[in-house]
Amino acid sequence: MADDQEKDLQKFLKNVDEITSLIQEMGSEDPAVRESAVLRTEKRLLLAEEEQDEDRCRTALDRTVISPARAPVEGSFSRVDVQAFLASMEKDAKERAKRRRENRALADALKEKGNEAFAGGDYQTAVLCYSEGLEKLKDMKVLYTNRAQAYIKLGDYQKALVDCDWALKCDEKCTKAYLHMGKAHLALKNYSVSRECFEKILEINPQLQTQVTDYLNQVDLREKADLQEKEAHELLDSGNSTAVTTRSLLETLSKPEQNPLFYAGGVEILTELMKDCAERTLFRTHDGFSIIGGNEVIRRCFSAAAQDGVEETMCVSVLRLWQAVCTENEENQRVLAMRPDAGGLLPSLLASGVLSLRQQSLALLLQLVQTAHGRSLVVSHLDLTRLLEGLVSFLDFSDKRATSAMGLLTDLALEERFQVWFPAHLAGVLPALTGVLRRDPKVTNPAALSQCIAVMGNLSANADTRRQMSASEDFGGACLDLLARCEEDRDLCRDVVYALLGLLMNLCLQPPLVSEAWAMELSRRCTSLLTSRDGGVLTRAAGVLSRTLPSSLETVEEALRAGVVKKMIKFLKTGGQTASRYAAKTLAVCTNSSHEARQEVARMDKRFRVLMTLLSSEDEVLVGNAALCLGNCMEVPQAAASLLRTDVVQVLLKLAARDTQTSAVQLNAGIALGKLCTAEPRFAAQLRELRGFAVLDSVAKHTQDP
């Protein structure tokens, strides 16, 4: 079938080339060329007429019919109507285009039907639908790639490769064709060819670097596993005692309905044998995962609501065996993670009422996430909602078990797939995360608690995650309550407070805030933290303040009474760049809404030396807020006059005129310059001498443009 389609396609392309050449020659200025073209056209039309009844000139791409115009067989150039021939060709092209549109609509419908079948796991029906679609439109590459994917699911890799070849004939840069071709060759153990296919994707689209790297890693792992299997079987064939014993034990454990202690003893012996790669590989190749995982007695032990001593021993033995066989064996890790029962079993054991099961399941998961491959398996195949709930339950412990569990959660949260999953399923895990914030920091492992909150903070960088967290009054209230409890012992809770402030900073990016009352209480707590001696806590507290103060005038006034201006001026004098950013924004917010704040800044920053220094910073956000604050302060009597012996006009004019990424710099500098000249006419004279009014007009027009 593939050979016939190839011949049809080549025949069609040859016909197109010949007709195009004839049309060009009939329009030639050379009479001899025109006459030759006409004679060849007559001959071609005659042959086409004779072949109509047999083949109807079907094309290889869409099987539509070309109906050539009849022409007299006899005669010379004078009897051939070139214009009529061209008109006939044009009419035929329009008819074929119309039929092609109709066929495309039918093919699209069949594609969607096939996609639905594929999504439902009915791959045979999907193949049939895609095949019917290709009968309508032979050059629809997506039908070839979709059918190739279905063939791969059915294990028919050779047919998948043929479809990928056809997709590449339609589009030589079809990355999906190379993707499915790479997968098919991987399944056929053609590792070198598989690599070439995946690398070709990267040549076509370098932005797919992450995905291609994953596929290339899969090739490496499968090739490595293949080599391990060959070596293991050679060892078994040589009569190695450990290898032979491994096989014999698995045969013994495959006996059904034995006493749980019988299986527990056999599993313990088997675990002791799993010292080298060969034994671990033989365990896999001799169906060890199915023999153990599919054993009904063992399954009943795991599913028992409350394990007795024997059942607990059985379960612990199996978990220790999984750890042993997965040590430094990525293929065994893959097989275990992809078992249908593993997705729910391991997460549920983390929250089990049996301490030994919780510890052993945590140990197994810690082993899996040591590599990028293992982390990918966990995120892709385990029930992440139950896994997250199980991990945070380890905060019940005050020892390293809690920190180990939070370390595991931290590793998973760095995975891209986890970050995509999290906002989509946050509603299901938000109660568990709120429960974390409700914990008593005095009795909970502070390192583990702060690490868990830091994970929340990092994940809240996602806008959808922030929106959902901010929309939860329980979550917001739990944040405030924990901050209040931490004030009772700041030294003990320093790391918790630091992580919590990071989370709150992100939450305050999401308007609207939980409530005005919530924002005021949070501002009050952060103002209190400004007395801390810890630079990290001070910086983050200032950051939260800079985002909560705009919520209301009452919040600003309360902060002013608590001395926020003095503290922010101190930050600007002694703090780092990040702290200065937050301090400048806080002062800009305060002076923007309170005359009292303007007066206090003018009183504490003599001749505005601090703000003037900030105007020369490379940080445009810092410069913009400093310019805004300075402009606000020009409304204080005599404030402008204090700047007469400075170069403030030149500095602001330069900022208003320069090209910046942040238009707020130009706008705020222009506003400050205008207020300066209004408050002190002598500055207006300076501005006129510098021809600066044109710059102000330009800024005004620029900021008014949409």
N, C-alpha and C positions, 0 to 999 in steps of 0.2 A: 504493500500500500504506500509506503514511504517513497519507494522508487518511482511509482506512477505519479505521485504528487510532484516529485522533483522534475520529472519529464514535462508534465503539464505546465509547471511554472516557467521552465526554460523556453518552452514553445510559445507561451504567451509573451514573454519578454522579447523574443526574436521577432514576432509579428509586430509588436509595437515599434521596434527599431526600423523594420522595413517600411511600414506605413509612413512613419515620420520622414524617412529619407525620400520617399516618393513625393510627398507633399512639398518638401523643400526643393526638389529638382523641377517639379512642374511650375514653380515660381521663378525658375532661373531665367536670366536674360539671354542665355545661349539657346538658340532654336534647336540645335541638335540634342542638347541635354533634355529640353522639354519634350521633344518627340520621343526620345528613348524612354522617358518616364511614363508618357502616355501609353506607349505600347506595352510596357511592363505592367501598368495598371490594368489595362484591358485583359491581359493574360491572368492577372491575379484575381480579378472579379469573376472571370469565367471559371477558374478552378474553385473559387469559393462557392459559386452557384452549384457546381457539380457535387461538392462535398456537404452541402446543406442537409440533405436528407439523412446522411450518416452520422454526422457529428455536431452539426449546427455551430461549429467553431467555438466550442465551450472553452472558457479560460480556466487556468489552473488556480486562480485566486478566488473567484466567486461563482464559477459555473454558470454565468449568465451568457446570453446568446448575442452574438454580433450579427446583425442582419444587414449585409452589404447591399447597396443599391444595385439593381439590375443594369447592365450595360450591354449594348449591342456587341456581338462577337466579331462581326465584320466591320470594315470601315477603316478610315484613317483618322488622323488627328482632328480633322474638321468635324467628325461625328461624335467626338468625345466632349462632353460638357464638363470641363474641369470644375466650374463653380457648383454644378449639381453634385458632383462627387464630394466636394468639400462640405456642402450643405448636408449631404447624407451622412457623412462622418460625424458632423456636429450633432445632428439629430440623434444618431445612434449613441453618441457619448452621453447626451442628456438622459436618454432612456436607461442606459446602463447605470448612470449616477443615481437615478431615481430608484432603480431596483436595489442598488447597493445600500441606499439609505434604509429601504424597507428591510433588507436582510440584516443590516446592523441592528435595527430595533429588535428584530427577532432574536439575534445572537445575544444582545444585551439581556433580554428577558431570560434566555436560557442560562446565561452566566449567573444571573442572580438566583435562579432556581438551583443551580449547581452549588453556589456558595451556601445557600441555606442547608442543602443536604450535607455538605462538607462540615458545616458548623455543628450539625446534629450527629456527626460520626458515621453517616451513611455514605461511605466513599464510593461504593459501586454506583449508586444513583448519581453522585456528583460526576463521575466519569462519563456516564451516559448523557447527562445534560451538557457537559462541555463538548462532547463529541457531536451532539446534535447542533450545537452552536457553530462548530467548525464547518459543518455541512452548509451552513448559511453564509459563513464568511471565513474563507480559508486563511486570510492574513491577519486575524485578530490575535495578537501575541498573548494577551492576557488569558485567553482560553487555553493556549498551549501551556503556559506556566501554571495555571490553576489545575489543569489535568495532570501535569507532571507531579504537582504536590499531592494530588489524590492517589496517583500511582505509587508514590513513595509510602504513603500511609498503608497501602495494600501490599507493600513489599515487592511490587513489580518495577524494579529499578531500571531495567533495560528499556521499558516503554517510557519511563520518565526521562531517560537520557534522549530518546528520539524526539520527544516533545520539546525538550530544551533546545535541541538542534534546530527545530522548526521555528521556535520563538526567536532564536538568534538570526535566522534568515529574514525574519520580519524586521528585526531591530538588532543590529550587531552589538549595541551597547545596553542590551536588556540585562540589568543586574539580577533580576529575579530568576532569569534563566540560568545564570551562572551560580546563583545561590542553590537552586534545586539540583543542578548538575553536580555541584560540590557535595551535597548531601547524599545523592545517589551513589556517587563514587566512594564516598566514605562508607556507606553501608556495604558496598561491594569490596571493601578493603583495598581500593585503589588509592592509597594515601597520597602519593605524589601528585596524581591528577587532581585529586580533591583539593589539595593545597593550591594548585595552579588556578583552579576555578575561583576559589575565595580571594586569592590575590588579584585576580582579574577585576573583581568587584571594586577593589581599592583603587586600581588604575582608573576605572571609569568614574568613581565617586569617592574621593578621599575623605569626605565627611562621614563615611560609614566605617571609619577606623575602629571604633569601639566594637561594633557588631562583627566586623571581619576578624578582629583579634580574638573574640570569643569563639568563632568558628574554627580558626586556626588552632586554638588551644584544644578544642574538641578533637581535631585530627591528631594532634600530638598525643593526647591521652588515650585515644582508641588504638593508635599504633603501638603505644607503650604497652597497653593491656594485651594486645595481640601477641607481642613479643614475650610478655610474661607467661601467657598461656602456653606458648610453644615450649618455653623453658621448663614450666611446671610439669607438662606432660612427658617431656623427656626424662625428667627426674623420676616420675612415677613409673615410666617404662623401664627405667634402670633398676627398679626394685628398691628404691630408697625407703627405709623403714618408716620414717616420719610421714612420707607421702602416702605410702600404702596404708598406714594406720589412720590417716585423715580420711581416706576414702572408705575404709571399713567402718569407722565410727559413724560417718554420715549414713551409711547403709543401715547400721544398727538403729540410729535415731529415726529412721524413716518408718519404723514399725508403728502402727497406729494404736491408740487407746491403751497406752501403758501408764503405769503409776507416775505422777509428776516427779517423784524423787528419782525414778529411772532416767527420765529425760534430764533432770537437773544435774545428775552425776555425769551423764554423757557429755553434756554441754560444758561442764567444768573441765573435763579431760580434754575436750576439743579446744577449749580456750588456751590451755597450756601448750598445745601443739602449735598454735598460731604465732610462731616466733619469727618466721622468715616469709619473704614475699611468695615463695613457691607454695607453701601451705595455704596462705591466704587466697592465692589464686585458685588452687585446687578446690578450696571451699566453695568458691563461686562457680567454677566450671562443673562441679558435681552437684549443683542445685542446692547448695547449703542454705541459701536464703529462703528458698521455697520450702525445704524440708523443715527448717526451724520455724519460720514465720507462718507457714501454712498448717502447722500441727494443731489440731483442734484442742488437745489438752493444754498446750502452751497458750493458745489464744484465750481459752477460758480462764486461765490464771491471770492474764493481763486484764480481762474485762470484768473480773470479779469486783463487786462494789466495795468490798472490804477484804483484802487478802489476809488469809491466815498465814501461819509460819511457813508451811510448805509452799503455798502459792507465792509468797514473797521471795522465798529462796529461788524458786523457778524463774521468776521475773528478773531478779537481780543477776542470776547466772546468764540469762540471755542478753541482757544489756552489757554485761562485761564481755561477752563473746562478740557482740557487734563492735565494741571498742577495739578488741583485738584484731578482728578481720579487716577493719577499716584503717588501721595504722599504716600510714605511708602507702595506701593503695586507693588511688582516686577512682578506679573503676568499681571497686567494692562500695565506695561511698556513694557513687551514682546509683548503683543497683539498689542499695538500701533506701536511699532517699526517694527513689521512684516507686517503691513498693506501695500499692494502694492503701495499705493500712498505716504506713509510716506517717503520712501527713497529719493525721489526727492523734495517733498514739503517742508520739514523742512529746508534743505540746501538753497533752492531758496528763502525762506522767510528771511533768514539772510541777503541777499543782496538786499532785496526789497527796492523800493523807498519810502515806507511808514514806517516812523520811529517807530510807535507803533507796527507794525508787526515784525520789526527787534528785538525790545526789548523783545516782548513776546516769540518769537521763541527762542531767546537766553536764556531766563529764563527757558523755557521748557527743552532745551538741558542741561543747567547747572544742572537741577534737575535730569535728567537721568544719568549723568556721576558721580553722587555722590557715586555710588557703582560699584564694579568690574563687577557685573552682567549688570548694565546699560551701562557701557563703552563697554562691549562686544557686547551688542545689537546695539549700535551706530556704532561701527566699522564694524559689520557684515552685517548690513541692510541698512545703509544710503549711499548715493552717496558721497564718501569721497572727491572726487575732488571738487565738488561744495561746500561741507561743509568747506573744507580748505579755498577756495576762499572767502566764506562768512565770516568766522571767521577773516581773515586778513583784511577784509574791515572795521572791527570795529576799526582799527587803525586810522580811520577818527576822532574818538572821543578822547578827551583829558582827559576824566574822567574815573571812575571805570568801565564803560562799556568796554573800551579797555582792561583793565587789566583782567576783568572777561573772556572776549573772549580768550585772550592769555593763561589764566589759564586753560580754557577748552581744548585748543589745546595742551598744555603741558601734560595734563592728557591722552589725546588720543594718543599722540606720545610715551607714555611709554608702550602702549599695544603692545604685540608681533604681533598680527594680523596687526596692523597699520604699524609696522616696516617692515613687509613682503610686505605689499601693497605699501609702499612709493616708493622704488626704481623702482618697476615695472610700476608705473604711474607718475614718476617724470616729464617726458616730458610734461605732461598736466598741472602740477601745477608750473613748473619752472618760467613761466612768472609772475605769481602772487608773488612768492617769490622774484624774481628780483625787482618787484615793491616795495616790502617792503624795500629793500636796497636802493632804490632811494628816499625814503622819507626824508624830512628835519628833522633832529633830534631836531632842536630847537622848532618846532611846534608840533611834535608828542609826545605823552605820552612816556617819556623815559623809564619808567619801563616796559610798554607794548612792546615797540620796542625791548628793550634788551631781554625780555623774548622770543619774536618771533625768534630773531636771535639765541638765545641759543638753541631753538628747532631745528633749522637748523643745528647748530653745533653738537648737539647730534646725529641727524640722519645721518650726514656726516661721522660718525664713520664707517658706512657701506661702503665697498670698491666700490660697484656698484654705490651708491649714490655719493661718491666723484668723481668717474670717470665722471659721467654725469655733475656734477656741474663744474668740472675743464674744461670740454670740451666746456662749454658755455662762450664765450668771454664777452657776455652781463652781465652774472652773476659775473664773475671775475672783470670786469670793475666797476660794481655797488659796489662791496666790497671796491675797492680802492677809489671810489668817496665818499662813506660814511665815510671812515677813514679820508679822507682829510677834510670833512665838520666838523667832530667831533673835529679836532684840533683847530678850532676857539673858542671852549669853552670846554676845557677838563673836568672841574669840573662838568658842567651840563651833559656832555655826557659820564661820566666815565663808567657807567654800559653798555652803548651801545658799547663803545670801548672794554671793557673787553670781552663781548660776541662775538663781531666781530673778535677779535684776536683768540678766541677759534675756531671759524669756519675756519679762515684762516690757523691755524695750521694744521687742518685736511686736508684742500684742498692741502696744500703743501706736504702732504704725498703721493699724487697721481702723479707719473711722467707720462708724462712730465707736467711741470707747464704750465699755460695758455700761456705764452710766456716769452722769456728772458727779454724783456722790462718790462713786467708786474712784473716779479720777482725783477728786479732792482728797480722799483718804490716802490714796497712793502717793500723791504729792506730799502730804504731811509726813508719811513714813520715810520718803526719800530725803526730805529736808532734814529730818532727824538723823539720817545716815551721813549727812555732810560733816558731822563731827568725828567720823571714823578716822583712824590713822592709817587705814589701808588704802593705798592709791588706786587699786583696781575697783574696790567697792565705791570709793569717792567718784571715780570717773563714770561708772555705770549709773550711780544714783543721779548724777548731773544729767546723764543722757535721758533717763526716764523723766526727770523734771522738765527737760526741754520739750518733751512730747506731751506731757499732761497739762502744763500751765495754759496752753491755748484753749483748753476746754471751757473756761469761764473766767470772768473778772474776779469772782469771789476767790477762786483758786490762786490767782496772781496776788491778790491783796493779802491772803493768809501767808503766802510765801514771803512777801515783803516784810510782814511783821516778824517773821522768823529770821530775818537777816539774810535773805538769799542774795541780795545785790553785793553785799560785802564779801560773801563767800565766793561768788562768781568772779569778782574783781581779783580776788586772791588766786583763784584758779588760773586766770589769764596771766598773772604775773609769774606764777611758779609751775603751772601744770604743763603737761605734754601737749602734742598737737590734738589728740582725740579729746582730751579734757577741755582744751581751749575751744574746740568746735562747739561742744555742748554748752560751755559757759557763755560764749558769744551769742548762741541762739537763745539761751535763757534770758540774757539781758535784752536782746532784741524783742522778745515776746513781752517782757515786763515793761520796757520803755514804750512799746507800741500802744499799750493799753492803760498805762498809769503815769500821771504827771509826777507823782511822788517818786516813782522809780527813776524818772529822768533827773529829778533834783538830786537824788542820792548818788547816781552815777557821776553827775557833774561835780558833786562835792567830794567824792572819794577818788576820782581820777583827775587830778589836777592837770589843767590844760590838755586833758584827754590824751595823755602820753601813751597809755595802754592801748586805747583804740587806734591811735595814729600808727603805733607799731604794727598792729594787726593789718592795717591797710596795705602794708608792703609784703604780706604773706603770699606764698605761691598757692595756697589753698583757697580756691574761689568761694567755697561755701563760707569759710571763715571771713573772708574779705567782704562778702555780701552782707553778712549779719553785722559785722563791725560798722560798715557804711550806714546800714539801716539804724543801728543804735545811735551812731553819731548824729545822724539827721534828726532823730527823735529828740535828742538832747539840745538841739539848737532852739527849741521852744522855751528853754529855761532862760530867764533874763540874765544878761551878761555872759552867757556861756559862749556865744559866738565871739565876743570881744576878747576872750581869753586865748583865742587862737590867732590873733592878729600878727604875731611875730613868728608864725609858723608857715610852712609851705603847703598848708591844707588845700588851698585852691588848686595848686598845680597837681597835687596828689589825686584829688577827687576828679579833676578834669581829665587826667590821664586815664583813670579807671573808667570814666564815662565814655571816653573816645575809643578805648582799645577793644579789639575783638576778643570775646570770651565765649567759652562754652556755656556759661550760665548768664542768661540775660538779666538775672536779678542783680548782678554786680553793676552793670551799666545803669539799670533803673535806680537802684539804691544810691549809687554814687551821684547820679543826676539829681535825685530828690534832695540828698544831703547838701549838694552844692546850691540848689535853689533856696533851701531853708537858710543856709549860711548867708547868702547874699541878701535875703529878706531881713534877717535879724541884724545884719551889720552892713550898711551901705558901702563901706570902704572895700569890702570883698567884691561887691558888684563892680567897682571901678577896676579892681585887679582883673576880674574876669573879662571886662571889656577890653582891657589892654592885651589880654591873651587871646582875644577873639573867641572866647569860650561860649558866647551865647548861641552861636551856630551849632556847636556841639550839643548844647542843651535842647535846641529845637530838634536836632536829629534824633536824640534819645527819646524825646517825647513822641515823635512820629513813629519811631521804631516800636516803642512799647504799645502804641495804639493799634498797630497793624495786627490783623487776626493771625 
